[in-house]
């Protein structure tokens, strides 16, 4: 089977209109709104106590997510924790 494709010279060819992808919205992360208030160590496990902007305190461990920014707890040390977003890593200390 043979397909025949032809072009008539009197038809105008319009290039496809390529829309540019919208620029990504850069969210401002207010990391200072979260405070590390304590670290609990028991039986080789660590939990961090975090004061949220709404004055609630939550207990998180490594791998947990929290906050509107979906922060993930990457590491818990004796007086600080590292939290990450998809693009950045932040450190929260007890006396910050």
C-alpha positions, 0 to 999 in steps of 0.5 A: 500500500502506498500513501501519497501526500501532496502539497498545493502551492496556493495553500499557506502553511502556518507555523505552529504557535508554540506557547511558552511554559509559564514560569514556575512560581517561586514560593517564599519559605518562611523557615523562621516561622518554625522553631525547634524547642527540643529533641527527645532521645530514647532507645536509639531513636530521636524525635524533634519537638517543633513549634508551628506558626499556629502555636501547636507543638508537633513531634517528628522523626526522620523522614516525617513531613510537616508544614504547609511547605511540606518540609521533610525532616532529613536529620535530627542531631542533639540540638538541631535538625535539618529539613528539606524542600524539593530544592533547599535544605535548612537547619533549625537550631534550639536557640535560633 
